[in-house]
Amino acid sequence: MVRIWQSRLLQTCRFTGGATNSLHETLIEDLQSWSPDRLPGSIRRNLKRAGKSGLQLEPPSTSDSTSMFRLYESTVTRRGGALRYNQKYFHSLVARSRHNDSLKPLVARSPDGRIAGMIVTAYHDGRAFYLHGGMDESCQSLRPSDLLMSTALLRAKAAGMKSFSFLPSPADQPGLIRFKEKWGGTTFLTPTRDLFTPSLAGTTLRLLLTLKQTIGARW
C-alpha cells in the first residue's frame, strides 16, 4: 500500500483511486512574514537556554544515521505512533543529502559529543516541509528540539521558502499538533488517499478501510 498525502501546499496535484481519509496538517502559510519574536514566551525562554547549553548544530555524516534512526524510533514509540522508516532509510537520506540540496538534515550535538536531537526538512518548489524530528530524552534540559526547529524555520525563510508544512499528524496525538501550532502553524484537515497493489491482501485491506469509513459516516 502507498499513502499519498495531498498537502494544502500542493493542491494542484490530483490522484484518483484508492480509499480516502483525512489527517490534520499544520503549516505556516506565509513563512516570509513569520518571526521568532512572535513565538510564545515559553519557547523564547527555551531558545535562550539552548543558546547557552553548548549545543552544536551541524549536518550529519552517514555514521550519524544510526543515531538519527534511534532518536526517530524512540520519539515515535514515546508518542504511541507506528514506525514507518528503518535504519537503512536514514542512512540513504543522509547520503543523498550530500548531493541533493533540497534535503536538509541537521543534528544537535551535546557538549559531550552525543547527538541530542535531529531534524530533517526538505525544500520543493519554494516550499519547506518538516519530515522528521527526534530528541534524546536525557538531553531534554538542553532544549535541542526547540533549537533545531527554530533553526530550520529561520534557514527556510532565509532560503526564500514561501511556506513551511509540518506535515500531517494523527488525530490521536493532540500533543504533537499543539507542538507544531505553537511555532506559528495553523492546522487544517488534509485529504489522503491509500493506493493498493493488485493483490488479495491489498483488496482485503481496501475493503476493510472502506467499511470503516462507511461505519464512521453513519455513526
C-alpha positions in Angstrom: 0.0 0.0 0.0 1.2 3.5 -0.8 -0.3 6.5 1.1 -0.4 9.8 -0.9 -0.8 12.9 1.2 -2.2 15.9 -0.6 -0.9 19.0 1.2 -2.7 22.3 1.0 0.6 23.5 -0.5 0.2 21.0 -3.4 -3.5 21.4 -4.2 -2.7 21.4 -8.0 -1.9 17.6 -7.7 -4.8 15.2 -8.2 -4.9 11.5 -7.5 -7.7 9.0 -8.2 -8.5 5.5 -6.9 -7.9 4.0 -3.5 -9.5 4.7 -0.2 -9.6 8.3 1.1 -9.0 9.6 4.6 -8.2 13.0 6.2 -5.4 13.9 8.5 -4.5 17.1 10.4 -1.8 19.1 8.6 -0.2 22.0 10.3 1.5 24.7 8.2 2.8 28.2 8.2 1.3 29.6 5.0 3.3 32.8 4.9 6.8 31.9 6.1 8.3 35.2 5.0 6.1 37.0 7.5 6.9 34.6 10.3 9.2 35.9 13.1 10.6 34.2 16.2 9.8 37.4 18.1 6.1 36.4 17.9 6.7 32.9 19.4 5.2 32.1 22.9 7.3 33.2 25.8 8.0 29.6 26.8 9.7 28.9 23.5 11.7 32.1 23.6 12.9 31.2 27.0 13.8 27.6 25.9 15.7 29.1 22.9 17.7 31.3 25.2 18.5 28.3 27.4 19.5 26.3 24.3 21.8 29.1 23.2 23.7 28.8 26.5 23.7 25.0 26.6 26.7 24.3 24.4 24.8 22.5 21.7 26.5 22.5 18.3 24.3 22.3 15.1 25.8 20.6 12.1 24.9 18.5 9.1 25.1 14.8 9.9 27.6 12.3 8.5 26.4 8.9 7.3 27.9 7.5 10.5 25.3 9.6 12.4 22.4 8.0 10.6 22.2 5.1 13.2 21.8 7.6 16.0 19.2 9.6 14.0 17.2 6.4 13.4 17.3 5.6 17.1 16.1 9.1 18.0 13.3 8.8 15.5 12.4 5.3 16.8 12.3 6.4 20.5 10.4 9.6 19.7 7.7 7.8 17.7 7.4 5.0 20.3 7.1 7.6 23.1 4.2 9.2 21.2 2.5 5.9 20.6 2.9 6.1 16.8 3.9 3.5 14.3 7.4 3.1 12.9 7.4 3.7 9.1 11.1 4.0 8.4 14.1 1.9 9.2 17.8 2.5 9.7 18.7 1.9 6.1 16.2 4.7 5.1 18.0 7.2 7.3 21.4 6.2 6.0 20.2 6.7 2.5 18.6 10.0 3.4 21.8 11.4 4.9 23.9 10.1 1.9 21.6 11.7 -0.6 21.6 15.0 1.2 25.3 15.3 0.4 24.4 15.6 -3.3 20.8 16.9 -3.1 20.5 20.5 -1.8 16.7 20.1 -1.3 17.3 17.7 1.7 18.3 19.5 4.9 19.1 17.1 7.8 20.6 18.7 10.9 21.7 17.3 14.2 22.4 19.0 17.6 25.4 17.6 19.3 25.7 17.9 23.1 29.0 19.2 24.8 29.9 15.6 25.4 29.6 14.7 21.8 26.3 12.8 21.8 23.6 13.6 19.2 21.0 15.2 21.4 18.4 15.8 18.7 17.9 15.8 14.9 15.6 17.3 12.3 15.1 16.7 8.6 13.4 19.2 6.3 13.1 19.3 2.6 12.6 22.1 0.0 10.4 21.8 -3.0 9.1 24.5 -5.4 9.6 27.3 -2.9 8.1 25.4 0.0 9.6 23.8 3.0 8.5 20.5 4.6 9.3 19.1 8.0 10.0 15.4 7.5 11.4 14.0 10.8 12.4 15.1 14.2 13.7 13.3 17.3 15.3 14.0 20.7 17.4 12.2 23.3 15.2 12.4 26.4 18.3 12.5 28.6 19.3 15.8 26.9 15.9 17.5 27.2 17.2 20.1 29.5 19.4 21.4 26.7 16.3 22.1 24.6 17.7 20.6 21.3 14.3 20.2 19.7 13.5 23.9 20.1 16.9 25.0 18.8 16.6 22.6 15.8 13.1 23.7 14.9 13.9 27.4 15.2 17.0 27.0 13.1 15.1 25.0 10.4 12.4 27.7 10.2 14.9 30.6 10.0 17.0 28.8 7.4 14.0 28.0 5.3 12.9 31.7 5.5 16.4 32.9 4.6 16.4 30.5 1.6 13.3 32.3 0.3 10.8 29.5 1.0 7.2 30.8 0.9 5.6 28.4 3.3 6.5 25.7 5.9 4.5 22.5 6.3 4.8 20.4 9.5 3.1 17.5 7.6 0.0 15.7 8.9 -0.3 14.5 12.4 -2.5 11.6 13.7 -5.7 12.8 15.3 -5.0 10.7 18.4 -1.8 12.7 19.1 -3.1 16.2 20.1 0.1 17.0 21.9 2.1 16.7 18.6 -0.4 19.0 16.9 -0.1 21.6 19.8 3.7 21.4 19.5 3.5 22.3 15.8 0.9 25.0 16.3 3.0 26.8 19.0 5.6 27.5 16.3 3.0 29.6 14.4 1.3 27.0 12.3 -2.4 26.6 11.6 -4.0 23.1 11.4 -6.2 22.0 8.5 -7.9 18.8 7.6 -5.9 17.4 4.6 -7.1 14.6 2.3 -5.0 11.5 1.9 -5.5 8.5 -0.5 -4.4 5.0 0.1 -3.4 3.2 -3.2 -3.3 -0.6 -3.0 -1.3 -3.2 -5.0 -3.4 -5.6 -7.0 -3.1 -8.5 -4.5 -5.5 -10.3 -2.3 -4.1 -8.6 0.8 -4.4 -5.2 -0.9 -8.0 -5.9 -1.9 -8.9 -7.1 1.6 -7.3 -4.0 3.2 -9.2 -1.7 0.8 -12.5 -3.3 1.7 -11.8 -3.0 5.4 -10.9 0.7 5.2 -14.0 1.4 3.0 -16.1 -0.4 5.6 -14.5 1.5 8.4 -15.3 4.8 6.7 -18.9 3.8 5.9 -19.5 2.9 9.6 -17.8 6.1 10.7 -20.0 8.2 8.4 -23.2 6.5 9.7 -22.3 6.6 13.4 
